[in-house]
């Protein structure tokens, strides 16, 4: 391969790799995400009710985060 192609390939690889460097939350943006209305679950009561319904449908405790379930196919 010629040098021009190698240099352009290396430049492209470095450019693509540096494109992901700005992902994530910056420290000055974290105050916005910590506000109450930015929570994933707006109401803890609704979340607890949803968990209760989910566990009742699974027919066993721990169906959400643990292995196994109500069907016995773990």
Secondary structure as UniProt FT lines:
FT   HELIX           3..18
FT   TURN            19..22
FT   HELIX           27..29
FT   HELIX           30..33
FT   HELIX           36..38
FT   HELIX           44..58
FT   TURN            61..65
FT   TURN            70..71
//
